[in-house]
Each structure stands twice: as structure tokens, then as C-alpha cells.
Amino acid sequence: SSTATPTASVTRPMSVEQRNLDAAQSILDAADAKLKVTQKSVATAKAADDKQLAILKKAEDKANKAKDDLVSATSKLTTMRGDVKVSDKAVEKQKEKIVAFK
């Protein structure tokens, strides 16, 4: 009978300990669930960020293409202006020849 008492006293603290462990496990499970929701939110936000970055990259590429096109068009215009000046000089020379011929 004297050995039954220590066994009973050992069992009771184990039961309290078990309840504490169960409570701690519940807290951990709740924290784990919150963590999973947070991770999902972060993943969703990152996906949205990646999508925004892709959109910005496309816009930047289009802007660079437009800039290149503008530089090319400016260069062509400069060349055309030079051609017009050469042509104007040729016309002037032609006029001078006609005037001199008369």
C-alpha cells in the first residue's frame, strides 16, 4: 500500500504535465496555421510583385525601343536635310549655268 501512494503521486503530475504539453501543442498548432497563412500571403504578394516587375520590364523595353526609334528617325532626318542642302546647291549651280548660258 505504501508503494501505491508514490505511484499515484507520480501519475498526477504526469497528467498535469500532459495537459500542459497538450496546451503547448495547441498553441504550436495555432502558430503553425498562422505561419502557413502568412507564408501563403507572402507568396501571393511575391507573385504580384513578380508580375508588376515583368510589366515594368516590358514598359521599360518599349520605352527603350521608342528611344532607339527616335534616335534612328533623328539620324535619318539629319541625313535627309543634308541631302536637301546638296540638292539645293545642285539646283543653284544649275540655275547659274542657265543664267550664264543665256
C-alpha positions as CSV (number, residue, x, y, z in Angstrom):
1,S,0.0,0.0,0.0
2,S,3.0,2.3,0.7
3,T,4.2,1.8,-2.9
4,A,0.8,2.7,-4.4
5,T,0.9,6.2,-2.9
6,P,4.2,7.2,-4.7
7,T,2.8,5.8,-8.0
8,A,-0.3,7.8,-7.6
9,S,1.7,11.0,-6.8
10,V,3.9,10.4,-9.9
11,T,0.8,9.8,-12.1
12,R,-0.9,13.0,-11.1
13,P,2.0,15.4,-12.0
14,M,2.3,13.5,-15.3
15,S,-1.3,14.2,-16.0
16,V,-0.8,17.9,-15.3
17,E,2.4,17.8,-17.4
18,Q,0.4,16.1,-20.2
19,R,-2.2,18.8,-20.1
20,N,0.5,21.5,-20.2
21,L,2.1,19.6,-23.2
22,D,-1.3,19.4,-24.9
23,A,-1.9,23.1,-24.3
24,A,1.5,23.9,-25.7
25,Q,0.9,21.7,-28.7
26,S,-2.4,23.5,-29.3
27,I,-0.5,26.8,-29.2
28,L,2.1,25.5,-31.6
29,D,-0.6,24.1,-34.0
30,A,-2.3,27.5,-34.0
31,A,1.0,29.3,-34.6
32,D,1.8,26.8,-37.4
33,A,-1.6,27.5,-39.0
34,K,-0.9,31.3,-38.8
35,L,2.6,30.8,-40.2
36,K,1.1,28.9,-43.2
37,V,-1.4,31.6,-43.9
38,T,1.4,34.2,-43.6
39,Q,3.6,32.2,-46.0
40,K,0.7,32.0,-48.4
41,S,0.2,35.7,-48.2
42,V,3.9,36.4,-48.7
43,A,3.9,34.0,-51.7
44,T,0.9,35.8,-53.2
45,A,2.4,39.2,-52.6
46,K,5.7,38.0,-54.2
47,A,3.8,36.7,-57.2
48,A,2.1,40.0,-57.6
49,D,5.5,41.8,-57.2
50,D,7.0,39.5,-59.9
51,K,4.0,40.3,-62.2
52,Q,4.5,44.0,-61.6
53,L,8.2,43.7,-62.2
54,A,7.5,41.9,-65.5
55,I,5.1,44.6,-66.5
56,L,7.6,47.3,-65.6
57,K,10.3,45.5,-67.6
58,K,8.1,45.3,-70.7
59,A,7.3,49.0,-70.3
60,E,11.0,49.8,-69.9
61,D,11.8,47.7,-73.0
62,K,9.1,49.5,-75.0
63,A,10.4,52.9,-73.8
64,N,14.0,51.9,-74.8
65,K,12.7,50.7,-78.2
66,A,10.9,54.0,-78.7
67,K,14.0,55.9,-77.8
68,D,16.1,53.9,-80.2
69,D,13.5,54.5,-82.9
70,L,13.6,58.3,-82.2
71,V,17.4,58.3,-82.4
72,S,17.2,56.4,-85.7
73,A,14.5,58.8,-87.1
74,T,16.5,61.8,-86.0
75,S,19.6,60.4,-87.8
76,K,17.6,59.8,-90.9
77,L,16.1,63.3,-90.8
78,T,19.6,64.8,-90.4
79,T,20.7,62.8,-93.4
80,M,17.7,63.9,-95.4
81,R,18.3,67.5,-94.5
82,G,21.9,67.1,-95.7
83,D,20.6,65.6,-99.0
84,V,18.2,68.5,-99.4
85,K,21.1,71.0,-98.9
86,V,23.2,69.1,-101.5
87,S,20.2,69.1,-103.8
88,D,19.6,72.8,-103.3
89,K,23.2,73.6,-104.1
90,A,22.9,71.5,-107.3
91,V,19.8,73.4,-108.3
92,E,21.6,76.7,-107.6
93,K,24.6,75.6,-109.8
94,Q,22.1,74.5,-112.5
95,K,20.4,78.0,-112.3
96,E,23.9,79.7,-112.6
97,K,24.7,77.6,-115.6
98,I,21.3,78.5,-117.2
99,V,21.9,82.2,-116.5
100,A,25.4,82.0,-117.8
101,F,24.2,80.2,-120.9
102,K,21.7,83.0,-121.7
